[in-house]
Amino acid sequence: MDGAAQRGGRLMLDADAAPGGYAGRVLRRLSASPWTRAGLLAIALGFACYGLVSQWPQVRAAVGQLAAYDVVGAVLAVVAGLGCMMLAWRALLTDLGSPLSLPAAIRVMFLGQLAKYVPGALWAVAAQVSLAQDYQVPKRRSGTASLVSMAITLVVGLVMAAVTLPLAYASALRQYWWVLLCIPVILAGLYPPITKFGLDIVLRIIRRPELEKPLSLSGMARAVGWTALGWVFYGLHAWLLVGDIAGRSLHILLLSAGGYALAWAVGFLLIPFPGGIGPREIALIAALSPVMARGPALVIALASRVVMTIGDLVWAALAAALSRRAGRAPAPYAADRVAFPANIGENTTKMGGPPPAA
């Protein structure tokens, strides 16, 4: 695993390290001070909104070339896709032994997700780890679920690109052969024992206890299934936007879905760019070059970015509304609660206490 991933793992999982450790101080402050977390949330929202406002002239021009109903459809597809990705992460967390209710999972996933707009690697995952502690989810589990979820999203996206792009146009195989080479290696890494082996190595490096148990094959399969469905919705959003300029056909659908998946992967792997801003758009313009000129492709790339940002903000607004409605949950999902013996009522009766309730 590379240095960035090791630093990210340490940031997420090593909050109980030496008192002077930077990551430990950050996560302890995030957990202890609601004002600090509110401030960081406001900063993340500011970055997200700034991305819309700063590009507004280009945004307005891009949207003007697209049918309004297709833009709305793309937003709905993105919202559905993000929901599927959340359910994949929730399935992994459940498999690790820390199930969350749907409202709690929405709050942790999508409020934490806003931190991806803050420059710096893996802040979103660190925020999710901190928010999950409100529900007594151990940091190892929430960090592991987030890391594995990100890996599954990347793998399924690359598989989609490798399958759809060669079917869309013949020269794609010559251009993107390297994607096919990556897939077998990454797929092997998703086999649960291998996943646990790799994560345990990282945990030993940062001097943290190993995972209690590996992810099960069924748990990994559920996460992969939800992620694949999410990528179907992401591909649909791209097709709705591209189709307004390039036309509607199976060829355009395959190119849109595969091109967006490849562009997302490029933006994801270039960690210093928050939310993949910049590299994703450049890669999408290149992927769309067989069917449109650079100018229209830039319009699609900008419109896609806006639609994805709107999707993030829609889910974040829902998460904030759920938080205000329910308040901070007392975390009935704790995995490390004290287990009382099954015969506690019998023992209490023998000591003269009240009989157990029926």
C-alpha positions in Angstrom: 0.0 0.0 0.0 1.4 3.4 -0.9 2.4 6.2 1.5 -0.8 8.2 0.9 -3.0 5.2 1.9 -0.8 4.6 5.0 -1.2 8.2 6.0 -4.9 8.0 5.4 -5.2 4.8 7.4 -3.3 6.4 10.3 -5.5 9.4 10.2 -8.7 7.3 10.3 -7.7 4.6 12.7 -5.0 5.9 15.0 -7.0 8.4 17.1 -5.8 6.7 20.3 -2.2 7.0 19.4 0.4 9.1 21.3 -1.2 12.2 22.9 1.0 14.4 20.8 0.1 12.7 17.5 -1.5 15.1 14.9 -4.2 12.6 13.8 -5.1 11.8 17.4 -5.5 15.5 18.3 -7.6 16.1 15.2 -10.0 13.2 15.7 -10.3 13.8 19.5 -11.3 17.4 18.8 -13.8 16.3 16.2 -15.3 13.9 18.6 -15.3 16.1 21.7 -16.4 19.5 20.3 -19.6 19.9 18.4 -18.6 23.5 17.6 -15.4 22.2 15.8 -17.4 19.7 13.8 -20.0 22.3 12.9 -17.3 24.7 11.8 -15.7 22.0 9.6 -19.1 21.2 8.1 -19.7 24.8 7.3 -16.2 25.0 5.6 -17.0 21.9 3.6 -20.4 23.3 2.5 -18.6 26.5 1.6 -16.2 24.7 -0.7 -19.1 22.8 -2.3 -21.1 26.0 -2.9 -18.1 27.9 -4.1 -17.5 25.3 -6.8 -21.0 26.2 -8.1 -20.8 30.0 -7.8 -17.3 30.4 -9.1 -18.2 28.6 -12.3 -21.7 30.0 -12.7 -21.2 31.7 -16.1 -20.0 28.4 -17.6 -22.6 26.5 -15.6 -25.4 28.6 -17.0 -24.1 28.2 -20.5 -23.7 24.4 -20.1 -27.2 24.0 -18.7 -28.6 26.2 -21.5 -27.5 23.6 -24.0 -29.2 20.8 -22.2 -32.9 19.9 -21.9 -34.2 20.7 -18.5 -35.9 17.3 -18.0 -32.7 15.5 -18.8 -30.8 17.6 -16.2 -33.5 16.8 -13.6 -33.3 13.1 -14.6 -29.5 13.2 -14.2 -29.9 14.7 -10.7 -32.3 12.0 -9.8 -30.0 9.3 -11.2 -27.1 10.7 -9.2 -29.2 10.8 -6.0 -30.1 7.2 -6.5 -26.5 6.2 -7.2 -25.3 7.9 -4.1 -27.9 6.1 -2.1 -26.7 2.8 -3.4 -23.1 3.6 -2.5 -24.3 4.4 1.0 -26.1 1.1 1.3 -22.9 -0.7 0.1 -20.9 1.0 2.9 -23.7 0.2 5.4 -23.6 -3.5 4.3 -19.9 -3.6 5.0 -20.3 -2.0 8.4 -23.0 -4.5 9.3 -20.9 -7.4 8.2 -18.1 -6.1 10.5 -20.5 -6.2 13.5 -21.7 -2.6 13.8 -25.1 -2.3 12.1 -26.5 1.2 11.7 -30.1 2.2 11.2 -30.9 3.9 7.8 -31.1 7.4 9.3 -27.9 7.0 11.2 -26.1 5.6 8.1 -27.4 8.6 6.0 -26.1 11.0 8.7 -22.7 9.5 9.0 -22.1 8.9 5.3 -23.4 12.1 3.7 -22.4 14.7 6.4 -18.9 13.1 6.4 -18.9 13.0 2.6 -19.0 16.8 2.4 -15.4 16.8 3.7 -14.2 15.6 0.3 -14.6 19.2 -0.9 -11.9 20.3 1.6 -8.4 20.1 0.0 -6.5 17.2 1.4 -6.5 13.4 1.2 -9.1 11.3 2.9 -10.8 13.9 5.1 -14.2 12.6 4.2 -13.3 9.2 5.6 -11.8 10.7 8.7 -15.1 12.7 9.2 -17.2 9.5 8.7 -15.1 7.8 11.4 -15.7 10.6 13.8 -19.4 10.8 13.1 -19.7 7.0 13.5 -18.4 7.3 17.0 -21.7 9.0 17.9 -23.2 5.5 17.5 -20.4 3.7 19.3 -18.9 2.2 16.1 -15.3 1.3 16.8 -12.9 3.4 14.7 -11.3 0.2 13.2 -14.7 -0.9 11.9 -15.8 2.4 10.4 -12.4 3.1 8.9 -12.2 -0.4 7.4 -15.8 -0.1 6.0 -15.0 3.2 4.4 -11.7 2.0 2.9 -13.1 -1.2 1.5 -16.2 0.7 0.2 -13.9 3.1 -1.7 -11.9 0.2 -3.1 -15.0 -1.6 -4.2 -16.3 1.6 -5.9 -13.0 2.0 -7.7 -12.9 -1.7 -8.8 -16.5 -1.8 -10.0 -16.0 1.5 -11.9 -12.9 0.2 -13.6 -14.7 -3.1 -14.6 -17.6 -1.0 -16.0 -15.1 1.0 -18.1 -13.2 -2.1 -19.2 -16.4 -3.7 -20.4 -18.3 -0.8 -21.9 -15.6 1.3 -23.7 -14.4 -1.5 -26.0 -18.0 -2.2 -26.9 -18.6 1.5 -27.6 -15.7 1.9 -30.2 -13.0 -0.4 -31.5 -10.0 1.8 -30.7 -10.8 1.9 -27.0 -9.0 -1.3 -26.3 -5.8 0.1 -27.7 -6.2 3.3 -25.6 -7.3 1.7 -22.3 -5.5 -1.7 -22.2 -4.0 -0.8 -18.9 -7.5 -0.8 -17.3 -7.8 -4.5 -18.2 -4.4 -5.3 -16.7 -5.4 -3.7 -13.3 -8.7 -5.5 -12.9 -7.5 -9.1 -12.0 -5.1 -7.8 -9.4 -7.7 -5.5 -7.8 -10.4 -8.1 -7.9 -8.1 -10.5 -6.1 -7.7 -7.9 -3.4 -11.5 -7.9 -2.8 -11.4 -11.6 -1.7 -12.2 -11.3 2.0 -9.2 -13.2 3.4 -6.8 -11.2 1.2 -8.6 -7.9 2.2 -8.2 -8.7 5.9 -4.6 -9.7 5.3 -3.8 -6.3 3.7 -5.8 -4.3 6.3 -4.1 -6.2 9.2 -0.7 -5.2 7.7 -1.7 -1.6 7.7 -3.0 -1.8 11.3 0.2 -3.4 12.4 2.2 -0.7 10.8 0.3 2.0 12.6 0.4 -0.2 15.8 -3.3 -0.8 16.1 -5.0 -4.1 16.9 -6.0 -6.3 14.0 -9.6 -6.7 12.8 -11.6 -9.1 15.0 -12.8 -11.0 11.9 -12.6 -10.8 8.1 -15.4 -9.6 6.0 -17.6 -12.5 4.9 -18.0 -13.4 1.2 -21.8 -12.7 1.5 -21.2 -9.3 3.0 -18.7 -8.4 0.3 -21.1 -9.7 -2.3 -23.9 -7.4 -1.0 -21.6 -4.4 -1.0 -20.5 -5.2 -4.6 -24.1 -5.6 -5.7 -25.2 -2.3 -4.3 -22.1 -0.6 -5.8 -22.7 -2.1 -9.2 -26.3 -0.8 -9.1 -24.9 2.6 -8.1 -22.6 2.6 -11.1 -25.6 1.8 -13.3 -27.3 5.0 -12.1 -24.1 7.0 -12.5 -23.9 5.7 -16.1 -27.5 6.7 -16.7 -26.8 10.3 -15.5 -23.9 10.6 -17.9 -26.0 9.2 -20.8 -28.8 11.7 -20.1 -26.4 14.6 -20.4 -24.3 13.3 -23.3 -27.4 12.2 -25.3 -28.7 15.8 -25.6 -25.6 16.6 -27.7 -24.5 13.3 -29.2 -27.9 11.6 -29.6 -29.5 8.6 -28.0 -28.2 5.1 -28.9 -26.7 2.0 -27.3 -23.3 3.1 -28.6 -23.7 6.5 -26.8 -25.0 4.8 -23.6 -21.9 2.5 -23.4 -19.5 5.3 -24.1 -21.2 7.6 -21.6 -21.2 5.0 -18.8 -17.7 3.8 -19.5 -16.2 7.2 -20.0 -17.7 8.6 -16.8 -16.5 5.5 -14.8 -13.0 5.9 -16.2 -13.0 9.6 -15.5 -14.2 9.1 -11.9 -11.4 6.6 -11.3 -8.8 9.0 -12.6 -10.1 11.8 -10.3 -10.2 9.4 -7.4 -6.7 8.2 -7.8 -5.3 11.7 -8.0 -5.6 12.3 -4.2 -4.4 15.9 -3.9 -7.4 17.2 -5.9 -10.5 17.5 -3.6 -13.4 15.5 -5.1 -11.3 14.8 -8.2 -12.0 18.3 -9.4 -10.0 19.0 -12.6 -8.6 15.5 -13.5 -12.1 14.0 -13.7 -13.3 16.6 -16.1 -10.2 16.4 -18.3 -10.5 12.6 -18.4 -14.2 12.8 -19.3 -13.5 15.2 -22.1 -10.9 12.8 -23.5 -13.2 9.8 -23.2 -16.0 11.7 -25.1 -13.7 12.8 -27.9 -14.8 10.1 -30.3 -18.4 11.5 -30.5 -18.0 15.3 -29.8 -15.6 18.2 -30.0 -13.8 19.5 -27.0 -16.2 22.5 -26.5 -19.4 20.4 -26.1 -17.5 17.8 -24.0 -16.4 20.6 -21.7 -20.1 21.5 -21.3 -21.0 17.9 -20.4 -18.1 17.7 -17.9 -19.1 20.9 -16.2 -22.8 19.9 -16.1 -21.9 16.5 -14.7 -19.8 18.1 -11.9 -22.7 20.4 -11.0 -25.2 17.5 -11.0 -22.9 15.4 -8.8 -22.5 18.3 -6.4 -26.2 18.8 -6.2 -26.6 15.2 -5.4 -24.1 15.5 -2.5 -26.0 18.6 -1.2 -29.4 16.9 -1.5 -28.3 13.9 0.6 -26.4 16.3 3.1 -29.6 18.3 3.5 -31.6 15.1 4.2 -28.9 14.0 6.7 -29.0 17.4 8.5 -32.8 17.3 8.6 -32.6 13.8 10.2 -30.1 15.0 12.7 -32.3 17.9 13.8 -35.3 15.7 14.0 -33.8 12.9 16.0 -31.0 14.8 17.8 -27.9 12.9 18.7 -28.8 9.2 18.9 -27.8 7.4 22.1 -26.2 4.7 19.8 -28.2 1.5 20.3 -25.8 -0.1 17.8 -22.7 -0.4 20.0 -20.7 -3.5 19.3 -18.8 -3.3 22.5 -21.6 -3.2 25.1 -21.3 -5.2 28.2 -23.1 -8.5 27.7 -25.2 -9.5 30.8 -25.5 -13.2 31.7 -28.7 -14.9 30.5 -29.6 -16.0 34.1 -29.2 -12.5 35.7 -32.9 -12.5 36.7 -32.5 -15.8 38.4 -29.4 -14.7 40.3 -31.2 -11.5 41.3 -34.2 -13.4 42.7 -31.9 -15.7 44.7 -30.3 -12.6 46.3 -33.8 -11.3 47.3 -34.3 -8.9 44.5 -37.4 -8.6 42.4 -38.2 -11.4 40.0 -37.4 -10.8 36.3 -40.1 -9.2 34.2 -42.1 -11.6 32.1 
